[in-house]
Amino acid sequence: MNHPNRHNPTASGPGNPLRHIGTLGAILALAILAASVLLRLSTVVDGGTVPGQSMLPTAAEHTVRMIHRFAATGMGLLGLLAAVFWWRARPLPPGAGAAVAGLLSATVMLAAIGPLTPGYRFTVVTVANVAGGSLLLMFCWWLRESMAVATRTDRSRGVFPFRAFSVFLIHVASGATASALAMGDVRWTAFIHVGTAVPAILIAGGVLRDAHGHGRAAMSSHVAALSLLLPAQILLGLALLVLSTRPVWLGFLHATVSPLLIAALVSVEVRGTGNGNKPWPRPPSPEGPH
């Protein structure tokens, strides 16, 4: 008896290697981001300009650096595997090929700027690290989700609006800029980060509004995750804004919730109604059908 999906690399079953690569890649990208953020936020700045020692215990600091190093190495290997499986699995669903290309591009960029990261000498490098890590997680999760909804009969899923996600990337980059410049006691850029939060919240809120407006789809796990992460991120950001002394753990939570929020948005946009076949239906026009 023939099983059409047994050797079908675009099938959405649990044996899909590209789907697993996307899942593991997203976990590694999150580990890279989290380790990088923790190391930066726990670094004591001497004289307002020169990074000094870490506030973390020596053993903890070495552990975090080791996690970062192993995660980055693993991500490089996963990128190569993704390229191999992409070549063997062609044709892929729309979005999956672009996700692999984005995954590889982000990995190469992060590897190229890696030697410039120690010492936090260049703000642009810090920002590129955070933005590149966020893109890496987004592309990995996009690959996972696009393969999860892939079918032979429907090849229109697996895409999402890049314009909307560019707003979130700008917001993440502004936060990284504010954090990097704060190491040199420059604080005013935090207000730019707050300003970029407004369109990001509006976009995420609109996605949730559309999702909850379509009944049972609102009960899906990815919509529930977005419903929890968005208000949590807003509250964390407000707490950091009003506190005169910002604890490391609070900044760490705010920075690590951000990529989780991006992943939830990717899931909602790619999966649509959750049936893997249709995008979110548009609300009916007030004037009725034409």
C-alpha positions in Angstrom: 0.0 0.0 0.0 1.4 3.4 -1.0 1.6 6.3 1.4 1.8 9.5 -0.6 3.2 11.6 2.3 5.9 9.1 3.5 8.5 10.6 1.1 6.8 13.9 0.7 9.0 16.6 2.3 6.3 19.2 2.2 3.8 17.0 4.2 2.8 18.5 7.5 3.3 15.3 9.5 5.6 15.1 12.5 8.4 13.6 10.5 8.9 16.7 8.4 12.7 17.6 8.7 12.3 21.2 7.7 9.6 21.7 10.2 11.8 20.3 12.9 14.7 22.4 11.7 12.5 25.5 12.0 11.4 24.5 15.6 14.9 23.8 16.8 16.3 26.9 15.0 13.7 29.1 16.8 14.8 27.6 20.2 18.4 28.2 19.4 17.7 31.8 18.2 15.9 32.5 21.4 18.8 31.1 23.4 21.2 33.4 21.5 19.0 36.4 22.1 18.4 35.7 25.7 22.1 35.0 26.5 23.2 38.1 24.6 20.7 40.3 26.4 21.6 38.9 29.9 25.3 39.4 29.3 24.7 43.0 28.1 22.3 44.0 30.9 24.4 42.6 33.6 27.6 44.4 32.5 28.7 47.2 34.8 29.7 50.3 32.9 32.7 52.2 34.3 32.8 56.0 33.9 29.7 55.9 31.7 31.6 54.7 28.6 33.8 51.7 29.3 32.1 48.3 30.0 33.5 46.6 33.0 32.9 43.4 34.9 29.6 41.4 34.8 27.3 41.5 37.8 26.7 37.8 37.3 28.6 35.2 39.3 31.7 34.0 37.4 30.3 30.5 37.0 26.9 31.9 35.8 28.6 34.2 33.3 30.7 31.4 31.9 27.6 29.2 31.6 25.7 31.9 29.7 28.6 32.5 27.4 28.8 28.8 26.7 25.1 28.6 26.0 25.5 31.5 23.5 28.5 29.9 21.8 26.9 26.4 21.5 23.6 27.9 20.3 25.4 30.0 17.7 27.4 27.0 16.5 24.2 24.8 16.4 22.4 27.5 14.4 25.2 27.5 11.8 24.8 23.7 11.4 21.0 24.0 11.2 21.4 26.6 8.5 23.4 24.2 6.4 20.9 21.4 7.0 18.0 23.7 6.0 19.7 24.5 2.7 20.2 20.8 2.0 16.7 19.8 2.8 15.3 22.8 0.9 17.2 21.7 -2.2 15.9 18.1 -1.9 12.4 19.1 -1.0 11.7 21.5 -3.9 9.1 22.7 -4.7 8.3 24.0 -1.3 5.1 25.9 -0.2 5.2 29.7 -0.7 7.1 31.2 2.2 9.2 28.2 3.1 11.9 28.9 0.5 12.0 32.6 1.5 12.2 31.5 5.2 15.2 29.3 4.5 16.9 32.1 2.6 16.2 34.5 5.4 17.4 32.0 8.0 20.7 31.6 6.1 21.2 35.3 5.6 20.6 36.2 9.2 23.0 33.4 10.3 25.7 34.7 8.0 25.2 38.3 9.2 25.4 37.3 12.9 28.5 35.3 12.3 30.1 38.2 10.4 29.5 40.7 13.2 30.2 38.3 16.0 33.9 39.3 16.4 32.9 42.9 16.8 30.5 42.2 19.7 32.8 41.9 22.8 33.2 45.0 24.7 30.1 46.7 23.3 32.3 49.2 21.4 29.8 49.9 18.6 26.2 50.6 19.2 25.3 49.6 15.6 26.8 46.1 16.2 24.6 45.7 19.3 21.6 46.8 17.4 22.4 44.5 14.5 22.9 41.6 16.9 19.4 42.1 18.4 17.7 42.8 15.1 19.5 39.9 13.4 18.6 37.5 16.2 15.0 38.6 16.0 14.9 38.1 12.3 16.6 34.7 12.7 13.9 33.6 15.1 11.2 35.0 12.9 12.5 33.1 9.8 12.9 29.9 11.7 9.4 30.0 13.1 8.0 31.0 9.8 9.7 28.0 8.2 8.1 25.8 11.0 4.6 27.2 10.5 4.6 27.3 6.7 5.6 23.6 6.7 3.1 22.8 9.4 0.2 24.1 7.2 1.6 22.8 3.9 -0.6 20.6 1.7 -0.5 19.5 -1.9 -3.9 20.9 -2.5 -3.3 24.3 -1.0 0.0 26.1 -1.7 -1.2 29.6 -0.9 -0.6 29.6 2.8 2.7 30.2 4.7 2.9 33.9 3.9 2.5 36.9 6.1 2.7 40.7 5.6 6.3 41.9 5.7 5.2 45.5 6.0 3.6 44.8 9.4 6.6 42.9 10.6 8.9 45.6 9.5 7.2 47.8 12.1 8.0 45.3 14.8 11.6 45.0 13.6 12.0 48.8 13.9 10.5 48.7 17.4 13.0 45.9 18.4 15.9 47.8 16.9 14.9 51.0 18.7 14.8 49.1 22.0 18.3 47.6 21.3 19.5 51.1 20.5 18.1 52.5 23.7 19.6 49.7 25.8 23.0 50.0 24.1 23.2 53.8 24.5 22.0 53.5 28.1 25.3 51.8 28.9 26.9 55.1 28.1 24.3 57.0 30.2 22.3 58.2 27.2 18.7 57.9 28.1 16.6 60.0 25.7 16.5 57.3 23.0 14.1 55.3 25.3 11.3 57.8 24.2 11.9 56.8 20.6 11.4 53.2 21.6 8.1 54.1 23.3 7.0 56.0 20.2 7.6 52.9 18.0 5.6 50.8 20.4 2.4 52.6 19.4 2.1 51.3 15.8 3.4 47.9 16.9 0.7 47.6 19.6 -1.9 48.8 17.1 -0.9 46.1 14.5 -0.8 43.3 17.1 -4.2 44.5 18.5 -5.7 44.5 15.0 -4.5 41.0 14.5 -6.1 39.9 17.8 -9.3 41.7 16.9 -9.6 39.9 13.6 -8.8 36.6 15.3 -11.3 36.9 18.1 -13.9 38.1 15.6 -14.1 34.7 14.0 -15.4 32.3 16.7 -13.6 29.1 17.3 -10.4 30.3 15.6 -9.9 32.6 18.7 -9.5 29.5 20.8 -6.4 28.3 19.0 -3.2 28.1 21.0 -1.3 30.6 18.9 -4.1 33.2 19.3 -4.2 32.5 23.0 -0.4 33.0 23.2 -0.6 36.3 21.4 -3.5 37.4 23.7 -1.3 36.8 26.8 2.1 38.0 25.4 0.9 41.4 24.1 -0.5 42.8 27.4 2.4 41.2 29.3 4.9 43.0 27.1 3.0 46.3 27.4 3.1 46.0 31.3 6.8 45.2 31.3 7.5 48.2 29.1 5.5 50.5 31.3 7.3 49.2 34.4 10.7 49.9 32.8 9.5 53.4 31.8 8.3 54.5 35.3 11.0 52.9 37.4 14.1 55.1 38.2 16.2 52.0 38.9 15.6 49.2 36.4 16.4 45.7 37.7 18.2 43.4 35.3 15.6 40.7 35.5 12.9 43.1 34.4 14.8 44.3 31.4 15.7 40.7 30.6 12.0 39.6 30.7 11.0 42.6 28.5 13.7 41.7 25.9 12.9 38.0 25.8 9.1 38.4 25.6 9.7 40.4 22.4 10.8 37.5 20.2 8.1 35.3 21.7 5.6 37.9 20.7 7.0 37.9 17.2 6.7 34.1 17.0 3.1 34.2 18.1 2.3 36.9 15.4 4.0 34.7 12.8 1.8 31.7 13.9 -1.4 33.7 13.7 -0.6 35.2 10.3 0.6 32.0 8.7 -2.0 29.7 10.1 -4.9 32.1 9.6 -8.1 30.4 10.7 -6.2 27.5 12.0 -7.4 25.0 9.4 -4.3 25.3 7.3 -6.3 26.2 4.2 -7.8 29.6 4.4 -6.6 33.1 5.6 -8.5 35.1 8.1 -11.8 36.0 6.4 -12.3 39.8 6.2 -15.2 41.3 8.2 -18.2 42.1 6.1 -18.5 45.6 4.7 -21.0 47.8 6.5 -22.6 48.5 3.2 -23.1 44.8 2.6 -22.1 42.7 -0.4 -21.6 44.4 -3.7 
